[in-house]
Each structure stands twice: as structure tokens, then as C-alpha cells.
Amino acid sequence: MSNDYVKAILYVYPAMGALAEAARGAAENKALLSYRSRFNAMHDLEEVAEEIFLAERLDSLKITTENLLADLNSEELFLLEYRYFRRKKFLAKFGGSVLCSERSYFRKQEKLLRKIAAQFSLNGIKEEYFLKAYKNSVCLMRVYRAIVNGGEQRICARREKRTLRFQGSKFSGGADFLPCATNTATTRTATAASVIKTIWTAESPPVFFEPVAGVSGSGR
């Protein structure tokens, strides 16, 4: 059984909370724009609900991962930080060096990955569930597909301080096949919300929204 989905979770873990917030922002944006939608009300409701459910699942995955990390020893935490998380302030606490041979290092990493995969499985997070529950998480799915397609080394080579900062490069053949930094995603979400507010206040707001000061209900 492949543990590629576990690797994807670990690579994305440092940004999991921000991704959940981005999903909540997307739900709010879709709700605000629903009155302009070309689809029926049920379709729009499902779209908003899916974003909310995705945010809740990401929160749950973050908590589950944190609980697993709490049971690891210092060496295991360092191995995860060194390979997957790459948070400089945390690496500094460990001294930033691997105190074992290269062969031993990879053997320990594989053993640790199997251990974490077993714990995820006990918590009901198996590959089948992962693919179904997080299929709408662009970030998780891009990282997962990159790993499945043999691109893990590119992930390691191109990440910066937060793991998820990859854009077109000589390693990706110029293709933006991996997510940009989480702060970029959240900035775009905030920008979208601002644009939506402008659209909303420039037109007649739908009757189910609270009136906006200075906006007439008579339309354009």
C-alpha cells in the first residue's frame, strides 16, 4: 500500500490552518455571489456547503496530525521537521544537523513514515478516504499528484521556508504544477472578497442580505 498521501499531508501540514481559512473565505465569497449565479439555488448551496465541509475536514486533519506529533520523540520530530516541514525556527532548536549516516537517515525516515501511516489509518484516514475527503483541496491534491508522479525531489528542491512555495522553474519545466505560497492564496482570497463587496454594493443587493449603508434597493 502506498503512503504517498501521508507524505502529502506532512508536506502541507505547516499550512493546514491557513488552507482551512482560505476554504472558509471561498465559502463566504460563493455565498455573496450566489445571487448572480447562472445555476439554481440548490447548486449554489451545495457549492458553499462543500467549501465549509472542506474547511472543517482540514481543521480536523490538522488536529489529528498534531495529536500524532505529540506522541513522537525528539528524534522523530526532528526527522519530520528536516524532511517535510522545514520551519527554520523549529529546525534551529535541533541544531540543524542529522546525527547519523545517510543510509541510517533514510531507513529511519521510512520507518517513521510507516509508523505515522499506521496511526492515520487507526484514525480512519486511509488513502481512499483522503482522496474522497480532500479532492477539492487544490493544494493537497497537487502535492499528492506530484509525489505519485515521481516529483517529490522537486518538492524538496524548490520549497523554501514553508514547504508550499513552488512555482514554474527548471525543476518543473516551467509548469505551475504545485501550489504557490499559502500567504499568496490567502491574499488572493482577501482580494476576491474585496472585489465581491464592490460588485455587491454597486448593484442591488439580494433581499436576504442586510442592507448596505448608502446603497439603494432600487437597482441601477
C-alpha positions as a Markdown table, in Angstrom:
| # | Residue | x | y | z |
|---|---|---|---|---|
| 1 | Met | 0.0 | 0.0 | 0.0 |
| 2 | Ser | 1.3 | 3.4 | -0.9 |
| 3 | Asn | 1.9 | 6.1 | 1.7 |
| 4 | Asp | 2.1 | 8.9 | -0.8 |
| 5 | Tyr | -1.0 | 10.5 | 0.7 |
| 6 | Val | 0.7 | 10.6 | 4.1 |
| 7 | Lys | 3.7 | 12.4 | 2.6 |
| 8 | Ala | 1.3 | 14.9 | 1.0 |
| 9 | Ile | -0.3 | 15.6 | 4.4 |
| 10 | Leu | 3.1 | 16.0 | 6.1 |
| 11 | Tyr | 4.3 | 18.4 | 3.4 |
| 12 | Val | 1.2 | 20.5 | 3.6 |
| 13 | Tyr | 0.8 | 20.3 | 7.4 |
| 14 | Pro | 2.5 | 23.7 | 8.3 |
| 15 | Ala | 0.0 | 25.5 | 6.1 |
| 16 | Met | -3.1 | 23.4 | 7.0 |
| 17 | Gly | -4.7 | 26.1 | 9.2 |
| 18 | Ala | -4.3 | 28.8 | 6.5 |
| 19 | Leu | -5.8 | 26.5 | 3.9 |
| 20 | Ala | -8.8 | 25.9 | 6.1 |
| 21 | Glu | -9.2 | 29.7 | 6.5 |
| 22 | Ala | -8.9 | 30.1 | 2.7 |
| 23 | Ala | -11.7 | 27.5 | 2.2 |
| 24 | Arg | -13.9 | 29.4 | 4.7 |
| 25 | Gly | -13.2 | 32.6 | 2.7 |
| 26 | Ala | -14.2 | 30.8 | -0.5 |
| 27 | Ala | -17.5 | 29.7 | 1.1 |
| 28 | Glu | -18.2 | 33.3 | 2.0 |
| 29 | Asn | -17.3 | 34.6 | -1.5 |
| 30 | Lys | -19.5 | 32.0 | -3.2 |
| 31 | Ala | -22.4 | 32.8 | -0.9 |
| 32 | Leu | -22.1 | 36.5 | -1.7 |
| 33 | Leu | -22.0 | 35.8 | -5.4 |
| 34 | Ser | -24.8 | 33.3 | -5.4 |
| 35 | Tyr | -27.4 | 35.9 | -6.3 |
| 36 | Arg | -25.6 | 36.5 | -9.6 |
| 37 | Ser | -25.2 | 32.7 | -10.3 |
| 38 | Arg | -26.4 | 31.1 | -13.5 |
| 39 | Phe | -27.2 | 27.9 | -11.6 |
| 40 | Asn | -30.2 | 27.1 | -9.4 |
| 41 | Ala | -30.2 | 27.8 | -5.6 |
| 42 | Met | -29.6 | 24.1 | -4.7 |
| 43 | His | -26.4 | 24.0 | -6.8 |
| 44 | Asp | -25.1 | 27.2 | -5.2 |
| 45 | Leu | -25.9 | 25.9 | -1.7 |
| 46 | Glu | -24.0 | 22.7 | -2.4 |
| 47 | Glu | -21.0 | 24.7 | -3.6 |
| 48 | Val | -21.0 | 26.8 | -0.4 |
| 49 | Ala | -21.5 | 23.8 | 1.8 |
| 50 | Glu | -18.7 | 21.9 | 0.2 |
| 51 | Glu | -16.2 | 24.7 | 1.0 |
| 52 | Ile | -17.4 | 24.8 | 4.6 |
| 53 | Phe | -17.1 | 21.0 | 4.9 |
| 54 | Leu | -13.6 | 21.1 | 3.3 |
| 55 | Ala | -12.5 | 23.7 | 5.9 |
| 56 | Glu | -13.8 | 21.5 | 8.7 |
| 57 | Arg | -12.1 | 18.5 | 7.3 |
| 58 | Leu | -8.8 | 20.4 | 7.0 |
| 59 | Asp | -9.2 | 21.6 | 10.6 |
| 60 | Ser | -9.8 | 18.0 | 11.7 |
| 61 | Leu | -6.8 | 16.7 | 9.8 |
| 62 | Lys | -4.6 | 19.4 | 11.4 |
| 63 | Ile | -5.7 | 18.4 | 14.8 |
| 64 | Thr | -5.3 | 14.7 | 14.1 |
| 65 | Thr | -1.7 | 15.4 | 12.8 |
| 66 | Glu | -0.9 | 17.5 | 15.9 |
| 67 | Asn | -2.1 | 14.7 | 18.2 |
| 68 | Leu | 0.2 | 12.2 | 16.3 |
| 69 | Leu | 3.1 | 14.6 | 16.6 |
| 70 | Ala | 2.6 | 14.9 | 20.3 |
| 71 | Asp | 3.3 | 11.2 | 20.8 |
| 72 | Leu | 6.7 | 11.3 | 18.9 |
| 73 | Asn | 10.1 | 11.5 | 20.5 |
| 74 | Ser | 12.6 | 14.3 | 19.8 |
| 75 | Glu | 14.5 | 12.4 | 17.1 |
| 76 | Glu | 11.3 | 11.6 | 15.2 |
| 77 | Leu | 10.1 | 15.2 | 15.4 |
| 78 | Phe | 13.5 | 16.4 | 14.0 |
| 79 | Leu | 13.2 | 13.9 | 11.1 |
| 80 | Leu | 9.8 | 15.2 | 10.2 |
| 81 | Glu | 10.9 | 18.8 | 10.5 |
| 82 | Tyr | 14.0 | 18.2 | 8.5 |
| 83 | Arg | 12.3 | 16.4 | 5.6 |
| 84 | Tyr | 8.8 | 17.7 | 5.4 |
| 85 | Phe | 8.1 | 20.9 | 7.5 |
| 86 | Arg | 11.3 | 22.9 | 7.0 |
| 87 | Arg | 10.4 | 25.5 | 9.5 |
| 88 | Lys | 13.6 | 27.3 | 10.3 |
| 89 | Lys | 12.8 | 28.3 | 13.8 |
| 90 | Phe | 12.0 | 24.7 | 14.7 |
| 91 | Leu | 15.0 | 23.3 | 12.9 |
| 92 | Ala | 17.2 | 25.7 | 14.8 |
| 93 | Lys | 16.1 | 24.1 | 18.1 |
| 94 | Phe | 17.5 | 20.7 | 16.9 |
| 95 | Gly | 20.8 | 22.2 | 15.8 |
| 96 | Gly | 20.1 | 21.8 | 12.1 |
| 97 | Ser | 22.2 | 18.6 | 11.5 |
| 98 | Val | 21.5 | 14.9 | 11.1 |
| 99 | Leu | 23.4 | 12.9 | 13.6 |
| 100 | Cys | 23.5 | 9.6 | 11.7 |
| 101 | Ser | 24.8 | 8.2 | 8.4 |
| 102 | Glu | 22.9 | 8.8 | 5.2 |
| 103 | Arg | 21.8 | 5.2 | 5.0 |
| 104 | Ser | 20.6 | 5.2 | 8.5 |
| 105 | Tyr | 18.8 | 8.5 | 7.9 |
| 106 | Phe | 16.7 | 7.2 | 5.0 |
| 107 | Arg | 16.0 | 4.0 | 6.9 |
| 108 | Lys | 14.7 | 6.0 | 9.9 |
| 109 | Gln | 12.6 | 8.2 | 7.7 |
| 110 | Glu | 10.9 | 5.1 | 6.1 |
| 111 | Lys | 10.2 | 3.5 | 9.4 |
| 112 | Leu | 8.8 | 6.8 | 10.7 |
| 113 | Leu | 6.6 | 7.2 | 7.7 |
| 114 | Arg | 5.1 | 3.7 | 8.2 |
| 115 | Lys | 4.5 | 4.5 | 11.8 |
| 116 | Ile | 2.6 | 7.7 | 11.0 |
| 117 | Ala | 0.7 | 6.0 | 8.2 |
| 118 | Ala | -0.4 | 3.3 | 10.7 |
| 119 | Gln | -1.6 | 6.0 | 13.1 |
| 120 | Phe | -3.5 | 7.8 | 10.4 |
| 121 | Ser | -5.1 | 4.5 | 9.5 |
| 122 | Leu | -6.2 | 3.9 | 13.1 |
| 123 | Asn | -7.9 | 7.3 | 13.0 |
| 124 | Gly | -9.8 | 6.4 | 9.8 |
| 125 | Ile | -7.5 | 8.4 | 7.5 |
| 126 | Lys | -6.6 | 6.0 | 4.7 |
| 127 | Glu | -5.8 | 6.7 | 1.1 |
| 128 | Glu | -9.3 | 6.1 | -0.1 |
| 129 | Tyr | -10.8 | 8.5 | 2.5 |
| 130 | Phe | -8.1 | 11.0 | 1.8 |
| 131 | Leu | -8.8 | 11.1 | -2.0 |
| 132 | Lys | -12.6 | 11.5 | -1.3 |
| 133 | Ala | -12.5 | 13.9 | 1.6 |
| 134 | Tyr | -9.9 | 16.3 | 0.1 |
| 135 | Lys | -10.5 | 16.1 | -3.6 |
| 136 | Asn | -11.5 | 19.7 | -3.6 |
| 137 | Ser | -8.4 | 20.9 | -1.8 |
| 138 | Val | -6.3 | 22.1 | -4.8 |
| 139 | Cys | -3.2 | 22.4 | -2.6 |
| 140 | Leu | -3.3 | 18.9 | -1.1 |
| 141 | Met | -4.2 | 17.3 | -4.4 |
| 142 | Arg | -1.4 | 19.0 | -6.4 |
| 143 | Val | 1.2 | 17.9 | -3.8 |
| 144 | Tyr | -0.2 | 14.4 | -3.7 |
| 145 | Arg | -0.2 | 14.1 | -7.6 |
| 146 | Ala | 3.4 | 15.5 | -7.7 |
| 147 | Ile | 4.5 | 12.8 | -5.3 |
| 148 | Val | 2.7 | 10.0 | -7.1 |
| 149 | Asn | 4.2 | 11.1 | -10.4 |
| 150 | Gly | 7.7 | 11.0 | -9.0 |
| 151 | Gly | 8.1 | 14.7 | -8.3 |
| 152 | Glu | 8.9 | 14.5 | -4.6 |
| 153 | Gln | 12.5 | 15.5 | -5.2 |
| 154 | Arg | 11.3 | 18.6 | -6.9 |
| 155 | Ile | 9.2 | 19.4 | -3.9 |
| 156 | Cys | 12.2 | 19.2 | -1.7 |
| 157 | Ala | 14.4 | 21.1 | -4.1 |
| 158 | Arg | 12.1 | 24.0 | -4.7 |
| 159 | Arg | 10.4 | 24.6 | -1.3 |
| 160 | Glu | 11.5 | 27.5 | 0.8 |
| 161 | Lys | 10.7 | 28.1 | 4.4 |
| 162 | Arg | 7.1 | 26.9 | 4.3 |
| 163 | Thr | 7.2 | 23.8 | 2.1 |
| 164 | Leu | 4.5 | 25.0 | -0.3 |
| 165 | Arg | 6.3 | 27.8 | -2.2 |
| 166 | Phe | 6.7 | 26.3 | -5.6 |
| 167 | Gln | 6.3 | 28.0 | -9.0 |
| 168 | Gly | 7.4 | 27.3 | -12.5 |
| 169 | Ser | 11.2 | 26.6 | -12.6 |
| 170 | Lys | 13.8 | 24.5 | -14.3 |
| 171 | Phe | 12.7 | 21.7 | -12.0 |
| 172 | Ser | 9.1 | 21.8 | -13.1 |
| 173 | Gly | 9.7 | 22.6 | -16.8 |
| 174 | Gly | 8.2 | 26.0 | -16.3 |
| 175 | Ala | 4.8 | 24.5 | -15.3 |
| 176 | Asp | 3.0 | 25.7 | -12.2 |
| 177 | Phe | 2.1 | 22.2 | -11.2 |
| 178 | Leu | 2.5 | 22.9 | -7.5 |
| 179 | Pro | 0.8 | 25.4 | -5.2 |
| 180 | Cys | 2.1 | 28.9 | -4.6 |
| 181 | Ala | 2.8 | 30.1 | -1.0 |
| 182 | Thr | -0.1 | 30.0 | 1.4 |
| 183 | Asn | 0.2 | 33.7 | 2.1 |
| 184 | Thr | -0.4 | 34.2 | -1.7 |
| 185 | Ala | -3.5 | 32.0 | -1.5 |
| 186 | Thr | -4.9 | 33.9 | 1.5 |
| 187 | Thr | -4.1 | 37.3 | -0.1 |
| 188 | Arg | -6.0 | 36.3 | -3.2 |
| 189 | Thr | -9.0 | 35.2 | -1.1 |
| 190 | Ala | -9.0 | 38.6 | 0.7 |
| 191 | Thr | -8.7 | 40.4 | -2.7 |
| 192 | Ala | -11.6 | 38.3 | -4.1 |
| 193 | Ala | -13.7 | 39.3 | -1.1 |
| 194 | Ser | -13.0 | 42.9 | -1.7 |
| 195 | Val | -13.9 | 42.7 | -5.3 |
| 196 | Ile | -17.1 | 40.8 | -4.5 |
| 197 | Lys | -18.1 | 43.6 | -2.0 |
| 198 | Thr | -17.5 | 46.2 | -4.7 |
| 199 | Ile | -19.7 | 44.3 | -7.1 |
| 200 | Trp | -22.4 | 43.8 | -4.5 |
| 201 | Thr | -22.6 | 47.4 | -3.4 |
| 202 | Ala | -22.6 | 48.7 | -7.0 |
| 203 | Glu | -25.8 | 46.8 | -7.7 |
| 204 | Ser | -29.0 | 45.9 | -5.9 |
| 205 | Pro | -28.2 | 43.6 | -3.0 |
| 206 | Pro | -30.3 | 40.5 | -2.8 |
| 207 | Val | -33.2 | 40.7 | -0.4 |
| 208 | Phe | -31.8 | 38.1 | 2.0 |
| 209 | Phe | -28.7 | 40.2 | 2.8 |
| 210 | Glu | -28.6 | 43.0 | 5.3 |
| 211 | Pro | -29.0 | 46.5 | 3.7 |
| 212 | Val | -25.6 | 48.2 | 3.0 |
| 213 | Ala | -25.4 | 51.8 | 4.0 |
| 214 | Gly | -25.6 | 54.2 | 1.1 |
| 215 | Val | -26.9 | 51.5 | -1.3 |
| 216 | Ser | -30.3 | 51.9 | -2.8 |
| 217 | Gly | -32.6 | 48.8 | -3.2 |
| 218 | Ser | -34.0 | 50.2 | -6.5 |
| 219 | Gly | -31.2 | 48.8 | -8.7 |
| 220 | Arg | -29.0 | 50.6 | -11.2 |
